Amino acid sequence: MRSHALTIFHEAVQSVQPHYLIPKYVARTAAGLQFGNTAFRHDEYRNLFVVGAGKASAAMARELEGIVGPQITDGVVVTKYEHALPLQYIQCREAGHPVPDEAGLRAGEEIVGLLKKAGAKDLVLALISGGASALLVDCPPGATLQDVRRVFSDLLACGADITEMNIVRKHLSPGIKGGQLANSAYPATLISFILSDVPGDALESIASGPTVPDPSTFADAWNILQQYGLHTRLPAPILQWMQQGLQQQIPDTPKPGDAVFGHTVNYLVGTNQIALQAAQEA
């Protein structure tokens, strides 16, 4: 019985490992590269940039390098401390999780800076997994990392679920979360491979949805803060930012139908359901 249980468990875990998942979506051909359902000839793109964040992002990057490594122009991924792996074509950074730190702030700046280099003839691959909400961080204008850390810590302690936490996080991120990473990559073609750790696998919730449209609003984020009594604990710069958002003095996150997603494809490559299916088969 114990042997059978261990076999079932290991099969479930194995089914959602990057070395098993990434080769299903990435291939190098004589004519060019294949990502998901789309093939790109060498003459159809100029540069291939890779960005990523999450606890599995280094492992995902390693598998990607094994397939298309020499084709990568530049890349940066950020994972949690002690999860980095040696990579040849992609820079691997480590940062704090579940509460963001200065290393995560620097990684966010580095990744956004890299995306700003991408043009209409370039390809960007994003490797996204659970944990990216804390590992890849930026701050509203006038706010400090300590301000953002305080809100993140309060969210973790108040009992909010992951979807609620990420709605708030998205509205404290002017350049990364809630589709803002796709905004930074535009007009390049952006292809994301996403590993889910969120029940229900809603793309806008996984890692705070950096490459997908965000249906939530500043009003939704404010209602969550009120629900858990956190609105009275917000640092002054965060409160000011939220009020500006509620009064529509600053743009909300990019919504479904926004032009920045016109060249974006998101692939959900790994989920709890896949693991459960493998366990059932075992």
C-alpha positions as CSV (number, residue, x, y, z in Angstrom):
1,M,0.0,0.0,0.0
2,R,2.8,2.5,0.9
3,S,4.7,1.7,-2.3
4,H,1.6,2.2,-4.4
5,A,0.8,5.5,-2.7
6,L,4.4,6.8,-3.3
7,T,4.2,5.7,-6.9
8,I,1.0,7.6,-7.4
9,F,2.3,10.7,-5.7
10,H,5.6,10.8,-7.7
11,E,3.7,10.3,-11.0
12,A,1.5,13.3,-10.1
13,V,4.5,15.5,-9.3
14,Q,6.4,14.3,-12.3
15,S,3.6,15.3,-14.7
16,V,3.9,19.0,-13.9
17,Q,7.7,19.3,-13.8
18,P,9.2,21.7,-16.4
19,H,11.4,19.0,-18.0
20,Y,8.2,17.2,-18.9
21,L,6.0,20.2,-19.8
22,I,8.3,22.6,-21.7
23,P,9.2,20.1,-24.6
24,K,5.5,19.8,-25.3
25,Y,5.3,23.4,-26.2
26,V,8.8,24.3,-27.6
27,A,10.7,22.9,-30.5
28,R,13.6,23.9,-32.8
29,T,13.1,23.1,-36.4
30,A,15.3,23.4,-39.5
31,A,13.2,26.5,-40.6
32,G,13.0,28.2,-37.2
33,L,11.2,27.8,-33.9
34,Q,7.9,26.3,-32.8
35,F,6.1,27.7,-29.7
36,G,2.8,26.1,-28.9
37,N,0.7,26.2,-32.1
38,T,2.8,28.8,-33.9
39,A,5.9,28.4,-36.0
40,F,8.3,31.2,-36.6
41,R,10.8,31.2,-39.5
42,H,14.2,32.6,-38.8
43,D,13.5,35.5,-41.1
44,E,10.2,36.4,-39.3
45,Y,11.9,37.6,-36.1
46,R,14.9,39.6,-35.2
47,N,15.6,38.9,-31.5
48,L,14.3,36.3,-29.0
49,F,14.1,37.7,-25.5
50,V,13.2,35.5,-22.4
51,V,11.8,36.8,-19.1
52,G,10.3,34.9,-16.2
53,A,9.3,34.8,-12.6
54,G,8.2,32.2,-10.1
55,K,9.5,29.4,-8.0
56,A,9.7,27.2,-11.1
57,S,11.0,29.8,-13.5
58,A,14.7,28.8,-13.3
59,A,13.8,25.2,-14.1
60,M,11.6,26.3,-16.9
61,A,14.4,28.4,-18.3
62,R,16.9,25.5,-18.1
63,E,14.5,23.3,-20.2
64,L,14.0,26.2,-22.7
65,E,17.8,26.7,-23.0
66,G,18.2,23.0,-23.7
67,I,16.0,23.3,-26.8
68,V,16.6,26.8,-28.2
69,G,19.5,28.1,-26.2
70,P,21.7,29.5,-29.0
71,Q,18.7,31.4,-30.5
72,I,18.2,33.4,-27.3
73,T,19.3,37.0,-27.6
74,D,19.0,37.9,-23.9
75,G,16.9,36.9,-20.9
76,V,16.3,37.4,-17.2
77,V,14.3,35.2,-14.8
78,V,13.8,35.6,-11.1
79,T,13.2,32.8,-8.6
80,K,13.2,32.4,-4.8
81,Y,16.4,32.1,-2.8
82,E,18.1,28.7,-3.1
83,H,16.1,27.9,-6.3
84,A,18.5,29.4,-8.9
85,L,20.1,27.1,-11.5
86,P,23.2,27.6,-13.7
87,L,22.0,29.0,-17.1
88,Q,24.0,29.8,-20.2
89,Y,21.9,32.3,-22.1
90,I,19.5,33.6,-19.5
91,Q,20.4,35.6,-16.3
92,C,19.0,33.9,-13.2
93,R,18.2,36.2,-10.2
94,E,17.0,35.3,-6.7
95,A,14.6,37.3,-4.6
96,G,12.4,37.2,-1.5
97,H,9.2,35.2,-1.2
98,P,6.4,35.5,0.0
99,V,7.3,39.1,1.0
100,P,9.2,41.0,-1.7
101,D,12.6,42.4,-1.1
102,E,15.1,44.8,-2.8
103,A,16.3,42.0,-5.0
104,G,12.8,41.5,-6.4
105,L,12.5,45.2,-7.0
106,R,15.8,45.2,-8.9
107,A,14.7,42.1,-10.9
108,G,11.5,43.8,-11.8
109,E,13.4,46.9,-13.1
110,E,15.8,44.6,-15.1
111,I,13.0,42.7,-16.7
112,V,10.9,45.7,-17.6
113,G,14.1,47.3,-19.0
114,L,14.8,44.3,-21.2
115,L,11.2,44.3,-22.5
116,K,11.4,47.9,-23.5
117,K,14.2,46.9,-25.9
118,A,11.8,44.6,-27.8
119,G,10.3,45.8,-31.1
120,A,7.6,44.7,-33.5
121,K,10.0,42.2,-35.2
122,D,11.0,40.6,-31.9
123,L,9.7,37.6,-29.9
124,V,9.4,37.5,-26.1
125,L,8.9,34.3,-24.2
126,A,7.6,34.7,-20.6
127,L,8.0,31.8,-18.2
128,I,5.5,32.3,-15.3
129,S,4.9,30.2,-12.3
130,G,3.6,30.4,-8.8
131,G,5.3,32.9,-6.5
132,A,5.9,35.5,-9.1
133,S,3.6,38.0,-7.4
134,A,6.2,38.4,-4.6
135,L,9.3,37.7,-6.7
136,L,8.6,40.3,-9.4
137,V,7.7,43.6,-7.8
138,D,7.4,47.3,-8.5
139,C,6.0,50.2,-6.6
140,P,3.5,53.0,-7.2
141,P,5.1,56.4,-7.8
142,G,6.0,58.0,-4.4
143,A,5.7,54.7,-2.6
144,T,8.7,52.7,-1.2
145,L,9.3,48.9,-1.2
146,Q,8.6,49.1,2.6
147,D,5.1,50.5,1.8
148,V,4.4,47.6,-0.6
149,R,5.9,45.0,1.8
150,R,3.6,46.2,4.6
151,V,0.5,45.8,2.4
152,F,1.7,42.4,1.2
153,S,2.3,41.2,4.8
154,D,-1.1,42.5,5.9
155,L,-2.8,40.6,3.0
156,L,-0.9,37.4,4.0
157,A,-2.0,37.8,7.6
158,C,-5.7,38.8,7.2
159,G,-7.1,35.6,5.7
160,A,-7.6,36.9,2.1
161,D,-7.5,34.1,-0.5
162,I,-5.0,34.1,-3.3
163,T,-7.4,35.6,-5.8
164,E,-8.2,38.5,-3.5
165,M,-4.6,39.1,-2.6
166,N,-3.6,39.2,-6.3
167,I,-6.4,41.7,-7.2
168,V,-4.9,44.1,-4.7
169,R,-1.3,43.4,-5.7
170,K,-2.2,44.1,-9.4
171,H,-3.4,47.5,-8.5
172,L,-0.3,48.4,-6.6
173,S,1.9,47.5,-9.7
174,P,2.0,50.2,-12.4
175,G,4.5,48.3,-14.6
176,I,4.3,44.5,-14.1
177,K,1.2,42.8,-12.7
178,G,-2.3,42.8,-14.2
179,G,-1.2,42.7,-17.8
180,Q,1.4,45.4,-17.4
181,L,4.2,43.2,-18.4
182,A,2.5,42.6,-21.8
183,N,2.1,46.4,-22.0
184,S,5.9,46.7,-21.6
185,A,6.6,44.1,-24.3
186,Y,4.2,45.6,-26.8
187,P,4.5,45.7,-29.9
188,A,6.7,42.5,-29.8
189,T,5.0,39.1,-30.1
190,L,4.7,37.8,-26.5
191,I,4.2,34.1,-25.8
192,S,3.8,33.0,-22.2
193,F,4.1,29.5,-20.7
194,I,2.3,29.5,-17.3
195,L,2.4,27.0,-14.5
196,S,-0.6,27.4,-12.2
197,D,-0.7,27.2,-8.4
198,V,-4.2,28.8,-8.2
199,P,-7.4,26.8,-7.7
200,G,-9.5,27.1,-10.8
201,D,-6.5,28.2,-12.9
202,A,-7.8,31.6,-13.8
203,L,-5.0,33.2,-15.8
204,E,-5.5,36.6,-14.4
205,S,-4.9,35.3,-10.9
206,I,-1.8,33.2,-11.5
207,A,1.2,35.2,-10.5
208,S,-1.1,38.3,-10.6
209,G,-1.5,37.9,-14.4
210,P,1.4,39.9,-15.7
211,T,0.8,38.9,-19.4
212,V,-3.0,38.6,-19.5
213,P,-5.9,41.1,-19.5
214,D,-7.1,42.1,-16.0
215,P,-10.9,42.2,-15.5
216,S,-10.6,43.5,-12.0
217,T,-10.6,47.2,-11.1
218,F,-9.3,49.7,-8.5
219,A,-12.8,49.5,-7.0
220,D,-12.5,45.7,-6.6
221,A,-9.1,46.1,-4.9
222,W,-10.5,48.8,-2.6
223,N,-13.5,46.6,-1.6
224,I,-11.1,43.8,-0.6
225,L,-9.0,46.1,1.5
226,Q,-12.2,47.4,3.2
227,Q,-13.5,43.8,3.7
228,Y,-10.5,42.9,5.7
229,G,-10.1,46.2,7.4
230,L,-6.8,47.0,5.7
231,H,-7.9,50.3,4.2
232,T,-7.2,52.1,7.5
233,R,-3.7,50.7,7.7
234,L,-2.4,51.7,4.2
235,P,0.8,53.7,4.1
236,A,0.0,57.3,2.9
237,P,1.6,56.9,-0.6
238,I,-0.4,53.7,-1.2
239,L,-3.6,55.3,0.0
240,Q,-3.0,58.2,-2.3
241,W,-2.4,55.9,-5.2
242,M,-5.6,53.9,-4.5
243,Q,-7.6,57.1,-4.3
244,Q,-6.2,58.3,-7.6
245,G,-7.2,55.0,-9.2
246,L,-10.7,55.1,-7.7
247,Q,-11.2,58.6,-9.0
248,Q,-9.9,57.5,-12.5
249,Q,-7.0,60.0,-12.3
250,I,-4.6,57.2,-13.4
251,P,-5.2,54.4,-15.8
252,D,-6.5,51.1,-14.6
253,T,-4.8,47.8,-15.5
254,P,-5.2,46.8,-19.2
255,K,-8.5,45.1,-19.9
256,P,-9.8,42.4,-22.3
257,G,-9.7,43.8,-25.8
258,D,-6.8,46.2,-25.2
259,A,-4.5,46.5,-28.2
260,V,-1.5,45.5,-26.1
261,F,-2.8,41.9,-26.1
262,G,-3.1,41.8,-29.9
263,H,0.2,40.0,-30.2
264,T,0.0,38.0,-27.0
265,V,-0.6,34.2,-26.6
266,N,-0.8,32.6,-23.2
267,Y,-0.4,28.8,-22.7
268,L,-1.4,27.2,-19.5
269,V,1.1,24.4,-19.5
270,G,0.8,22.9,-16.0
271,T,-2.1,22.7,-13.5
272,N,-3.2,20.8,-10.4
273,Q,-5.7,19.1,-12.7
274,I,-2.9,17.7,-14.8
275,A,-1.3,16.3,-11.7
276,L,-4.6,14.8,-10.5
277,Q,-5.1,13.2,-13.9
278,A,-1.6,11.6,-13.7
279,A,-2.3,10.4,-10.2
280,Q,-5.6,8.8,-11.4
281,E,-3.9,7.1,-14.3
282,A,-1.1,5.8,-12.0
